[in-house]
Amino acid sequence: MAAKVDIGAAIPPATTPVSPAGPNDASFPGWVEEGPGDPSLLQLEPEHVISLAGKTAIVSGAARGIGAACAQAFAEHGAAVVLADILEEQCAETARRIAEATGVDTMAVRADVSDEEDCAALLDACTDRFGRCDILLNNAGIIVQGSILDATVEDFDRVLAVNLRGTFLLGRAVARHMVESGTRGTIINMSSTNAVVTIPDQLPYAASKGGVAQMTRAMAMALAPHDIRVNAIGPGTILTDMLKVVIANDEARRTILSRTPMGRIGDPSEVASVAVFLASRYASYLTGETIYPDGGRLSLNYTVPVREDDAGVPGSQ
């Protein structure tokens, strides 16, 4: 069963609920009305254009890497965050660090998203503490190598249990909560460029992420009548702990960079910025889509020269 750890300070009071109006309405966050009663005379506020204040987010797979970066970004934009992971101690430490850095309320919950009871307990922990869930980021995922010739049934089932079944279970739990509570929320699923292009020895992972992409569309169509948006993010090559091990091999690093037009590896914060956008009202007319922060990977049908004067790794210069 899920176990929870409360971290952090109190968040600011909830803001007035935003109407479902679009950008030509003065209630659209980040805009202020200049002319008396004229919603066409609008301009961007100079500061805090995107605010998630008063919102509560659940992030799975949040102990490290992309999940931790997204949790921090949500907090930096004002949202209370519930971080979930099977790595209980690391998740609690990440939640503590984010609360200390941002001053917002965070909670760490030990949860296995492939377990239906854990998903229910995670949502209960969130609603017991914060009263609601406005944002879900389904980020938990694993990779096990294996091609059609050598992948085992056990490995295939294990990857799909976390990456696909977990997205379904937690997504369903939160979607039902949003519908029942009348919350105009947003669900963000973590897909991958491997849902479109693939690597032969990552068959289970590629299959799971292709499933996540299509599940996102089906979820979006079902939840649109409830004003709940569902989108996905499909990262390219991002500098996670796992990738750091891979790129320690120069040949592997050069192979990765040769298929990345921007000539560098992405940082987790660059995925997090997409998550913040999708969670905000600036994505209010966007649902059923996947955004790919991939340095141009999916647009490329050839390899590019690797710059000899640049390692292509964030922070290497």
N, C-alpha and C positions, 0 to 999 in steps of 0.2 A: 504493500500500500504506500501511497505517497506520504512523505514526511515534509513538514514545512518549517522554515526558519524565518522569523521576522527580522528585517534589517531596516535601518535608516530612520530619517526624520519625517515629520508630517508633510504632506504635499499642500500646495495652496488650495483654497476652497474651489469647488467645482464652478466652472463658468456657466453662464446661461446657455441652455441647449441651442445649438445652431439649427436654423430652419433648413429644410432640404432644398432651398433655393439655389440657383446657380450664380455665376459671377456678376450678373446684372442686378444683384440684390445687395442692399447695404449690410445685410447680416453675414455676407460671405467673409470669412475670417481673413485678415490681412489687408482688407480694404477699408477706406474711410470715405464717407460721403462729403463732398465739398459744397455742392449746391443744395439749397434748402428743398428737400423733398424730391430731388432729381437724382435717381439712382444711376443715371448715365454718366454723371460727373464723379468718377471714382479714381483714386490713386493709391498706389502701394504705400503702406506705412514703411518708414525707413528702417525700423528695427523689429526683430521678432516676427518676421513675416509668416513663418510657419510655426504655429503653436499647437502643442498637444496637451496643454494644461487642462486639468479636469478629466483627462482620459486615463484609462487603465489598460495596460497591455500585458499579454502573456507571450513569452518568448520561449519556445522549446529549444533544446540543444544550446543553451545559453551560457554554459560554463566557460567556453573559450571560443576563439575564432570568430567566424561571421556572426554567430548567435550573440556572443558577448558584445561585439561591436554594435549590433542592432539594438540590443538592450540599452547600451550606453547612449546611443543616439536618441532613442525614444525619451530617455530620462533627461537628456540635455535639452530637449524640446518641451519638457514639462510634464510628461506622462509618468504616472506611477507604474512600476514594472514588476511583474512576477516572473522570475527566472526559473526555468525548469530544466533538469538534466538528471541523468543517472549518476553523474560524477558529483555526489552530494557535497563534499567538502570544497571542491573547486568552485562549484556553483555558488555556495554560500560566500566564499571569499570574493567572487566576482560581484555579487550583489552588494556586499559591504563596501567594496571599492567604488562602485557606481554611486551608491548613496552618499558616500563621503565626498566624492568629487562634484556631485550635482545638487545635493541637498534635497533630493526628492525621496519619496518612500519606496523602498524595494522589498521584495520578499523572495527567498530561495526555497524551492520545493523540489524534493527528490521524486522524480516521476519517470516511469518507463512508458513512452507514448504508445508502444505496441500492446499495452495492457489496458483494457477498457475501464477497469476499476481505478487504475492510476489516473487516467484522463479525467474521470468524473471527480476524483478527489482533488486533482489540480484545479479544476474549475471551482469546486466548492471552496478551496483555500482562497482563491482570488475573490470570489463574491462575499465570503465571510469577512474578509479584511477590507475590501474596497467597495463592496456593494454591487459591482457590475464588471463586465469586461467589454471594452470598446474595440480593442485591437487584438488580433491573434496573429502571431508569426510562427507558422509551422516550419521550423528550421532543423529539427532533429534528423540526423541522417548518418548512415555508415556506408563504407565502401569495402567490398571484398572482391579481390581479383578472381577472374574466371571467365573463360570463353565458352562457346557452345560445346566445345570438345572436352573441357575439363572442369567446368563449374559443377559443384556438387549440389544436390537437391537441398541439403541443409543450409549451405551458404546462400543459395538463391532465396529460400524461404526467409532466412534471417534478414537479408537486406530489404526484401519487400515488406517484412513485418514492421520494420522501423520506418522506412522511407515512404511507403505507400499506405499500408494499413494504419500507421501512426498518424499520418496526415488526415486520413478519413476519420479515425476515432476522435481525435481532438477537435478537428474541424466540425464534425457533426455535433459534438457536445456544446461547443461554443456557439455554433449557428442556432441550435435550439434555444440556448439561453438568450441570444440576441432577439430572436423572433418572439419568444414568450415575454420578454421585458420591453419590447418595442424599441430596442437600441438600434440606431442606424450606424452599425459598426462596419468594420472592414477586416477581412481575412486575407493574409498574405502567405502563400505557399512557396517554399524554396524548391525551385526546379533546377535546371542546369543547362548549359549549352549541350550537354550530353543527351538531352531530350531530342535534339535535332541532328547533331553530328555525334559520332561515337568512337569508342576505342574497343577493338575486338575483345580484349581481355578484361573488360569491365561490363560484361553483359548484364549481370543482375542490377548494377547501379544504373546503367542506361535504361533498362526496362522500367525500373522504378521511377526514374525522373520523367520518362515519357508518359507514364501513368499519372504522375502528379500534374503535368501540363494539361492533360485532357480532363482530369478530375477538376482542375481549376475552372475550366470552361463550364462543366456541368454544374458545379456548385454556384457559379456566377449566375447562370440562367435560372436556377431554382430560387435563389435568394434575392434577385433583382426586385421582385414585387414587394419585398420587405425593406427596400432601401438599404440593403447590405451588399457591399461591394466585395468581390473576390478577385484577386489578381495574383500573379506569380512573379518571382525574380529568377532569372536564369544566369547565374554568375559564370564567367569564364575562369581563367586561371587566377586565383586569389591567394595571397601570401598567408596561408594558414600554417600551423605547426607541422601538419603532414607534408605540405608542399616544401617547407624549408628543408626537410630531409631529402626530398626528390631533387631539388635544384642544387644540392651540395655536389651533385654529379654534373660536371660542366657540359657533357654531351646532352644530358637530359634538359638542362637549362636552355641550351641553344635550340634544342628541338621545340621547346615551349615558345620561346621568343620568335622563332621563325614562322610560327602560325599566328602571331599576334601583331597586326598592323601598327598598333601604337608603340610597339617595341619595348614593352615593359610588363611586369606582372602587376595585377591590381592589388589594392590594399583593402582589407575588410571594411574600412570606413567608407569606401566607395560603393560598396553594396548597401551599407547601412543608410547612406543618403537616399538611395532609391526607396528603401523601406519607409523612411520618414515621409517622403513625398507620397507614396501610395497610402500611407496611414492618414494623411492630411486631407482637408477639404479641397486642396489644389488638384487632387485626383478625383474630384467628385463626379465626373462623367466618364470614369474609366473603370470598366469591369470586364472580366473574362480574358484579360490580356496577360502576356508575359513580357517583362522588360529584361533585356540582356546587357548587363554591364560586363562586357567581355573584351574591351579594347579593339573591337572590330573583327573579332574571330569569325563570327558567322557570315560576315560579308566577304570573306576571303576564300578564293578557290585555287590559291597557289601559296607558296611560301615566300617570305620576305627575307632579305639579308639581315643578319644580326649585327648590330653595331658593335665594333670591337672596343670602342672607348666608353661603353656604358654597360654595366652588368645587367641592367634592366630590372633590378630588384629595388623596391622602395627602401630608401634609407641607406643605399650602398655607396652613395656619392659623398 
